[in-house]
Amino acid sequence: MIHTPVSFHVQPSKVPEFESLHRALVEFMSGQPGCFEVKVHRSLRNPPEYVVYGTWESKEAWERAHQTAEFRTQFQNLPIETHTLSRASFFELAYGYKGSGGA
């Protein structure tokens, strides 16, 4: 299993449009073979900045999903200024802890 973060900087006036289009893209990607989960995070300090965390079966599954015509078409329509998709990094879990949830 691999995890990959990708960041996006959106044109500030286009945040609602980005979220609408990106939700559809994430829904499509989450249905691709090998995708376990996709979470989208918005910056509290700079709301037009997003980080998307994907959890995939393998790097190859991630690459196959990102090479589909549907992905490319939807991605091209996003109103983004910059992104790190072409420089995506892949991580495996080294270790982790669960918090007590404030208890």
Phi and psi in radians as a Rosetta constraint file:
Dihedral C 1 N 2 CA 2 C 2 CIRCULARHARMONIC -2.197 0.35
Dihedral N 2 CA 2 C 2 N 3 CIRCULARHARMONIC 2.748 0.35
Dihedral C 2 N 3 CA 3 C 3 CIRCULARHARMONIC -2.185 0.35
Dihedral N 3 CA 3 C 3 N 4 CIRCULARHARMONIC 2.463 0.35
Dihedral C 3 N 4 CA 4 C 4 CIRCULARHARMONIC -2.436 0.35
Dihedral N 4 CA 4 C 4 N 5 CIRCULARHARMONIC 2.178 0.35
Dihedral C 4 N 5 CA 5 C 5 CIRCULARHARMONIC -1.655 0.35
Dihedral N 5 CA 5 C 5 N 6 CIRCULARHARMONIC 2.426 0.35
Dihedral C 5 N 6 CA 6 C 6 CIRCULARHARMONIC -2.312 0.35
Dihedral N 6 CA 6 C 6 N 7 CIRCULARHARMONIC 2.312 0.35
Dihedral C 6 N 7 CA 7 C 7 CIRCULARHARMONIC -1.860 0.35
Dihedral N 7 CA 7 C 7 N 8 CIRCULARHARMONIC 2.637 0.35
Dihedral C 7 N 8 CA 8 C 8 CIRCULARHARMONIC -2.324 0.35
Dihedral N 8 CA 8 C 8 N 9 CIRCULARHARMONIC 2.427 0.35
Dihedral C 8 N 9 CA 9 C 9 CIRCULARHARMONIC -2.005 0.35
Dihedral N 9 CA 9 C 9 N 10 CIRCULARHARMONIC 2.146 0.35
Dihedral C 9 N 10 CA 10 C 10 CIRCULARHARMONIC -1.816 0.35
Dihedral N 10 CA 10 C 10 N 11 CIRCULARHARMONIC 2.571 0.35
Dihedral C 10 N 11 CA 11 C 11 CIRCULARHARMONIC -1.038 0.35
Dihedral N 11 CA 11 C 11 N 12 CIRCULARHARMONIC 2.146 0.35
Dihedral C 11 N 12 CA 12 C 12 CIRCULARHARMONIC -0.893 0.35
Dihedral N 12 CA 12 C 12 N 13 CIRCULARHARMONIC -0.709 0.35
Dihedral C 12 N 13 CA 13 C 13 CIRCULARHARMONIC -1.288 0.35
Dihedral N 13 CA 13 C 13 N 14 CIRCULARHARMONIC -0.154 0.35
Dihedral C 13 N 14 CA 14 C 14 CIRCULARHARMONIC -1.903 0.35
Dihedral N 14 CA 14 C 14 N 15 CIRCULARHARMONIC 0.204 0.35
Dihedral C 14 N 15 CA 15 C 15 CIRCULARHARMONIC -0.987 0.35
Dihedral N 15 CA 15 C 15 N 16 CIRCULARHARMONIC -0.854 0.35
Dihedral C 15 N 16 CA 16 C 16 CIRCULARHARMONIC -1.057 0.35
Dihedral N 16 CA 16 C 16 N 17 CIRCULARHARMONIC -0.707 0.35
Dihedral C 16 N 17 CA 17 C 17 CIRCULARHARMONIC -1.126 0.35
Dihedral N 17 CA 17 C 17 N 18 CIRCULARHARMONIC -0.772 0.35
Dihedral C 17 N 18 CA 18 C 18 CIRCULARHARMONIC -1.004 0.35
Dihedral N 18 CA 18 C 18 N 19 CIRCULARHARMONIC -0.851 0.35
Dihedral C 18 N 19 CA 19 C 19 CIRCULARHARMONIC -1.088 0.35
Dihedral N 19 CA 19 C 19 N 20 CIRCULARHARMONIC -0.683 0.35
Dihedral C 19 N 20 CA 20 C 20 CIRCULARHARMONIC -1.120 0.35
Dihedral N 20 CA 20 C 20 N 21 CIRCULARHARMONIC -0.875 0.35
Dihedral C 20 N 21 CA 21 C 21 CIRCULARHARMONIC -1.188 0.35
Dihedral N 21 CA 21 C 21 N 22 CIRCULARHARMONIC -0.689 0.35
Dihedral C 21 N 22 CA 22 C 22 CIRCULARHARMONIC -1.218 0.35
Dihedral N 22 CA 22 C 22 N 23 CIRCULARHARMONIC -0.613 0.35
Dihedral C 22 N 23 CA 23 C 23 CIRCULARHARMONIC -1.013 0.35
Dihedral N 23 CA 23 C 23 N 24 CIRCULARHARMONIC -0.757 0.35
Dihedral C 23 N 24 CA 24 C 24 CIRCULARHARMONIC -1.122 0.35
Dihedral N 24 CA 24 C 24 N 25 CIRCULARHARMONIC -0.699 0.35
Dihedral C 24 N 25 CA 25 C 25 CIRCULARHARMONIC -1.144 0.35
Dihedral N 25 CA 25 C 25 N 26 CIRCULARHARMONIC -0.777 0.35
Dihedral C 25 N 26 CA 26 C 26 CIRCULARHARMONIC -1.129 0.35
Dihedral N 26 CA 26 C 26 N 27 CIRCULARHARMONIC -0.666 0.35
Dihedral C 26 N 27 CA 27 C 27 CIRCULARHARMONIC -1.072 0.35
Dihedral N 27 CA 27 C 27 N 28 CIRCULARHARMONIC -0.770 0.35
Dihedral C 27 N 28 CA 28 C 28 CIRCULARHARMONIC -1.077 0.35
Dihedral N 28 CA 28 C 28 N 29 CIRCULARHARMONIC -0.858 0.35
Dihedral C 28 N 29 CA 29 C 29 CIRCULARHARMONIC -1.117 0.35
Dihedral N 29 CA 29 C 29 N 30 CIRCULARHARMONIC -0.636 0.35
Dihedral C 29 N 30 CA 30 C 30 CIRCULARHARMONIC -1.193 0.35
Dihedral N 30 CA 30 C 30 N 31 CIRCULARHARMONIC -0.285 0.35
Dihedral C 30 N 31 CA 31 C 31 CIRCULARHARMONIC -1.604 0.35
Dihedral N 31 CA 31 C 31 N 32 CIRCULARHARMONIC -0.001 0.35
Dihedral C 31 N 32 CA 32 C 32 CIRCULARHARMONIC -1.370 0.35
Dihedral N 32 CA 32 C 32 N 33 CIRCULARHARMONIC 2.568 0.35
Dihedral C 32 N 33 CA 33 C 33 CIRCULARHARMONIC -0.973 0.35
Dihedral N 33 CA 33 C 33 N 34 CIRCULARHARMONIC 2.289 0.35
Dihedral C 33 N 34 CA 34 C 34 CIRCULARHARMONIC 1.618 0.35
Dihedral N 34 CA 34 C 34 N 35 CIRCULARHARMONIC -0.096 0.35
Dihedral C 34 N 35 CA 35 C 35 CIRCULARHARMONIC -1.563 0.35
Dihedral N 35 CA 35 C 35 N 36 CIRCULARHARMONIC 2.135 0.35
Dihedral C 35 N 36 CA 36 C 36 CIRCULARHARMONIC -1.624 0.35
Dihedral N 36 CA 36 C 36 N 37 CIRCULARHARMONIC -0.672 0.35
Dihedral C 36 N 37 CA 37 C 37 CIRCULARHARMONIC -2.920 0.35
Dihedral N 37 CA 37 C 37 N 38 CIRCULARHARMONIC 2.548 0.35
Dihedral C 37 N 38 CA 38 C 38 CIRCULARHARMONIC -2.336 0.35
Dihedral N 38 CA 38 C 38 N 39 CIRCULARHARMONIC 2.221 0.35
Dihedral C 38 N 39 CA 39 C 39 CIRCULARHARMONIC -2.134 0.35
Dihedral N 39 CA 39 C 39 N 40 CIRCULARHARMONIC 2.366 0.35
Dihedral C 39 N 40 CA 40 C 40 CIRCULARHARMONIC -1.954 0.35
Dihedral N 40 CA 40 C 40 N 41 CIRCULARHARMONIC 2.206 0.35
Dihedral C 40 N 41 CA 41 C 41 CIRCULARHARMONIC -2.040 0.35
Dihedral N 41 CA 41 C 41 N 42 CIRCULARHARMONIC 2.404 0.35
Dihedral C 41 N 42 CA 42 C 42 CIRCULARHARMONIC -1.917 0.35
Dihedral N 42 CA 42 C 42 N 43 CIRCULARHARMONIC 2.405 0.35
Dihedral C 42 N 43 CA 43 C 43 CIRCULARHARMONIC -1.153 0.35
Dihedral N 43 CA 43 C 43 N 44 CIRCULARHARMONIC 2.366 0.35
Dihedral C 43 N 44 CA 44 C 44 CIRCULARHARMONIC -1.317 0.35
Dihedral N 44 CA 44 C 44 N 45 CIRCULARHARMONIC -0.586 0.35
Dihedral C 44 N 45 CA 45 C 45 CIRCULARHARMONIC -1.382 0.35
Dihedral N 45 CA 45 C 45 N 46 CIRCULARHARMONIC -0.643 0.35
Dihedral C 45 N 46 CA 46 C 46 CIRCULARHARMONIC -2.387 0.35
Dihedral N 46 CA 46 C 46 N 47 CIRCULARHARMONIC 1.456 0.35
Dihedral C 46 N 47 CA 47 C 47 CIRCULARHARMONIC -0.918 0.35
Dihedral N 47 CA 47 C 47 N 48 CIRCULARHARMONIC -0.460 0.35
Dihedral C 47 N 48 CA 48 C 48 CIRCULARHARMONIC -1.350 0.35
Dihedral N 48 CA 48 C 48 N 49 CIRCULARHARMONIC 0.118 0.35
Dihedral C 48 N 49 CA 49 C 49 CIRCULARHARMONIC -1.842 0.35
Dihedral N 49 CA 49 C 49 N 50 CIRCULARHARMONIC 2.290 0.35
Dihedral C 49 N 50 CA 50 C 50 CIRCULARHARMONIC -2.246 0.35
Dihedral N 50 CA 50 C 50 N 51 CIRCULARHARMONIC 2.617 0.35
Dihedral C 50 N 51 CA 51 C 51 CIRCULARHARMONIC -2.219 0.35
Dihedral N 51 CA 51 C 51 N 52 CIRCULARHARMONIC 2.265 0.35
Dihedral C 51 N 52 CA 52 C 52 CIRCULARHARMONIC -1.913 0.35
Dihedral N 52 CA 52 C 52 N 53 CIRCULARHARMONIC 2.183 0.35
Dihedral C 52 N 53 CA 53 C 53 CIRCULARHARMONIC -1.893 0.35
Dihedral N 53 CA 53 C 53 N 54 CIRCULARHARMONIC 2.092 0.35
Dihedral C 53 N 54 CA 54 C 54 CIRCULARHARMONIC -1.937 0.35
Dihedral N 54 CA 54 C 54 N 55 CIRCULARHARMONIC 2.489 0.35
Dihedral C 54 N 55 CA 55 C 55 CIRCULARHARMONIC -2.055 0.35
Dihedral N 55 CA 55 C 55 N 56 CIRCULARHARMONIC 2.105 0.35
Dihedral C 55 N 56 CA 56 C 56 CIRCULARHARMONIC -2.242 0.35
Dihedral N 56 CA 56 C 56 N 57 CIRCULARHARMONIC 2.715 0.35
Dihedral C 56 N 57 CA 57 C 57 CIRCULARHARMONIC -1.042 0.35
Dihedral N 57 CA 57 C 57 N 58 CIRCULARHARMONIC -0.699 0.35
Dihedral C 57 N 58 CA 58 C 58 CIRCULARHARMONIC -2.803 0.35
Dihedral N 58 CA 58 C 58 N 59 CIRCULARHARMONIC 2.884 0.35
Dihedral C 58 N 59 CA 59 C 59 CIRCULARHARMONIC -1.087 0.35
Dihedral N 59 CA 59 C 59 N 60 CIRCULARHARMONIC -0.642 0.35
Dihedral C 59 N 60 CA 60 C 60 CIRCULARHARMONIC -1.125 0.35
Dihedral N 60 CA 60 C 60 N 61 CIRCULARHARMONIC -0.693 0.35
Dihedral C 60 N 61 CA 61 C 61 CIRCULARHARMONIC -1.118 0.35
Dihedral N 61 CA 61 C 61 N 62 CIRCULARHARMONIC -0.738 0.35
Dihedral C 61 N 62 CA 62 C 62 CIRCULARHARMONIC -1.042 0.35
Dihedral N 62 CA 62 C 62 N 63 CIRCULARHARMONIC -0.822 0.35
Dihedral C 62 N 63 CA 63 C 63 CIRCULARHARMONIC -1.109 0.35
Dihedral N 63 CA 63 C 63 N 64 CIRCULARHARMONIC -0.747 0.35
Dihedral C 63 N 64 CA 64 C 64 CIRCULARHARMONIC -1.044 0.35
Dihedral N 64 CA 64 C 64 N 65 CIRCULARHARMONIC -0.772 0.35
Dihedral C 64 N 65 CA 65 C 65 CIRCULARHARMONIC -1.121 0.35
Dihedral N 65 CA 65 C 65 N 66 CIRCULARHARMONIC -0.632 0.35
Dihedral C 65 N 66 CA 66 C 66 CIRCULARHARMONIC -1.407 0.35
Dihedral N 66 CA 66 C 66 N 67 CIRCULARHARMONIC -0.112 0.35
Dihedral C 66 N 67 CA 67 C 67 CIRCULARHARMONIC -1.717 0.35
Dihedral N 67 CA 67 C 67 N 68 CIRCULARHARMONIC -0.016 0.35
Dihedral C 67 N 68 CA 68 C 68 CIRCULARHARMONIC -1.259 0.35
Dihedral N 68 CA 68 C 68 N 69 CIRCULARHARMONIC 2.630 0.35
Dihedral C 68 N 69 CA 69 C 69 CIRCULARHARMONIC -1.084 0.35
Dihedral N 69 CA 69 C 69 N 70 CIRCULARHARMONIC -0.669 0.35
Dihedral C 69 N 70 CA 70 C 70 CIRCULARHARMONIC -1.088 0.35
Dihedral N 70 CA 70 C 70 N 71 CIRCULARHARMONIC -0.765 0.35
Dihedral C 70 N 71 CA 71 C 71 CIRCULARHARMONIC -1.060 0.35
Dihedral N 71 CA 71 C 71 N 72 CIRCULARHARMONIC -0.872 0.35
Dihedral C 71 N 72 CA 72 C 72 CIRCULARHARMONIC -1.028 0.35
Dihedral N 72 CA 72 C 72 N 73 CIRCULARHARMONIC -0.742 0.35
Dihedral C 72 N 73 CA 73 C 73 CIRCULARHARMONIC -1.099 0.35
Dihedral N 73 CA 73 C 73 N 74 CIRCULARHARMONIC -0.862 0.35
Dihedral C 73 N 74 CA 74 C 74 CIRCULARHARMONIC -1.145 0.35
Dihedral N 74 CA 74 C 74 N 75 CIRCULARHARMONIC -0.698 0.35
Dihedral C 74 N 75 CA 75 C 75 CIRCULARHARMONIC -1.109 0.35
Dihedral N 75 CA 75 C 75 N 76 CIRCULARHARMONIC -0.705 0.35
Dihedral C 75 N 76 CA 76 C 76 CIRCULARHARMONIC -1.101 0.35
Dihedral N 76 CA 76 C 76 N 77 CIRCULARHARMONIC -0.420 0.35
Dihedral C 76 N 77 CA 77 C 77 CIRCULARHARMONIC -1.496 0.35
Dihedral N 77 CA 77 C 77 N 78 CIRCULARHARMONIC -0.105 0.35
Dihedral C 77 N 78 CA 78 C 78 CIRCULARHARMONIC -1.275 0.35
Dihedral N 78 CA 78 C 78 N 79 CIRCULARHARMONIC 2.331 0.35
Dihedral C 78 N 79 CA 79 C 79 CIRCULARHARMONIC -1.468 0.35
Dihedral N 79 CA 79 C 79 N 80 CIRCULARHARMONIC 1.308 0.35
Dihedral C 79 N 80 CA 80 C 80 CIRCULARHARMONIC -1.958 0.35
Dihedral N 80 CA 80 C 80 N 81 CIRCULARHARMONIC 2.612 0.35
Dihedral C 80 N 81 CA 81 C 81 CIRCULARHARMONIC -1.531 0.35
Dihedral N 81 CA 81 C 81 N 82 CIRCULARHARMONIC -0.826 0.35
Dihedral C 81 N 82 CA 82 C 82 CIRCULARHARMONIC -2.524 0.35
Dihedral N 82 CA 82 C 82 N 83 CIRCULARHARMONIC 2.811 0.35
Dihedral C 82 N 83 CA 83 C 83 CIRCULARHARMONIC -2.723 0.35
Dihedral N 83 CA 83 C 83 N 84 CIRCULARHARMONIC 2.875 0.35
Dihedral C 83 N 84 CA 84 C 84 CIRCULARHARMONIC -1.965 0.35
Dihedral N 84 CA 84 C 84 N 85 CIRCULARHARMONIC 0.305 0.35
Dihedral C 84 N 85 CA 85 C 85 CIRCULARHARMONIC -1.000 0.35
Dihedral N 85 CA 85 C 85 N 86 CIRCULARHARMONIC -0.765 0.35
Dihedral C 85 N 86 CA 86 C 86 CIRCULARHARMONIC -1.229 0.35
Dihedral N 86 CA 86 C 86 N 87 CIRCULARHARMONIC -0.253 0.35
Dihedral C 86 N 87 CA 87 C 87 CIRCULARHARMONIC -2.009 0.35
Dihedral N 87 CA 87 C 87 N 88 CIRCULARHARMONIC 0.456 0.35
Dihedral C 87 N 88 CA 88 C 88 CIRCULARHARMONIC -0.962 0.35
Dihedral N 88 CA 88 C 88 N 89 CIRCULARHARMONIC 2.447 0.35
Dihedral C 88 N 89 CA 89 C 89 CIRCULARHARMONIC -1.852 0.35
Dihedral N 89 CA 89 C 89 N 90 CIRCULARHARMONIC 2.616 0.35
Dihedral C 89 N 90 CA 90 C 90 CIRCULARHARMONIC -2.091 0.35
Dihedral N 90 CA 90 C 90 N 91 CIRCULARHARMONIC 2.344 0.35
Dihedral C 90 N 91 CA 91 C 91 CIRCULARHARMONIC -2.236 0.35
Dihedral N 91 CA 91 C 91 N 92 CIRCULARHARMONIC 2.548 0.35
Dihedral C 91 N 92 CA 92 C 92 CIRCULARHARMONIC -1.923 0.35
Dihedral N 92 CA 92 C 92 N 93 CIRCULARHARMONIC 2.664 0.35
Dihedral C 92 N 93 CA 93 C 93 CIRCULARHARMONIC -1.210 0.35
Dihedral N 93 CA 93 C 93 N 94 CIRCULARHARMONIC 2.187 0.35
Dihedral C 93 N 94 CA 94 C 94 CIRCULARHARMONIC -1.625 0.35
Dihedral N 94 CA 94 C 94 N 95 CIRCULARHARMONIC -0.754 0.35
Dihedral C 94 N 95 CA 95 C 95 CIRCULARHARMONIC -2.973 0.35
Dihedral N 95 CA 95 C 95 N 96 CIRCULARHARMONIC 2.908 0.35
Dihedral C 95 N 96 CA 96 C 96 CIRCULARHARMONIC -2.853 0.35
Dihedral N 96 CA 96 C 96 N 97 CIRCULARHARMONIC 2.824 0.35
Dihedral C 96 N 97 CA 97 C 97 CIRCULARHARMONIC -2.410 0.35
Dihedral N 97 CA 97 C 97 N 98 CIRCULARHARMONIC 2.590 0.35
Dihedral C 97 N 98 CA 98 C 98 CIRCULARHARMONIC -1.834 0.35
Dihedral N 98 CA 98 C 98 N 99 CIRCULARHARMONIC 2.369 0.35
Dihedral C 98 N 99 CA 99 C 99 CIRCULARHARMONIC -1.354 0.35
Dihedral N 99 CA 99 C 99 N 100 CIRCULARHARMONIC 2.981 0.35
Dihedral C 99 N 100 CA 100 C 100 CIRCULARHARMONIC -1.497 0.35
Dihedral N 100 CA 100 C 100 N 101 CIRCULARHARMONIC -0.074 0.35
Dihedral C 100 N 101 CA 101 C 101 CIRCULARHARMONIC 1.268 0.35
Dihedral N 101 CA 101 C 101 N 102 CIRCULARHARMONIC 0.434 0.35
Dihedral C 101 N 102 CA 102 C 102 CIRCULARHARMONIC 1.513 0.35
Dihedral N 102 CA 102 C 102 N 103 CIRCULARHARMONIC 0.051 0.35
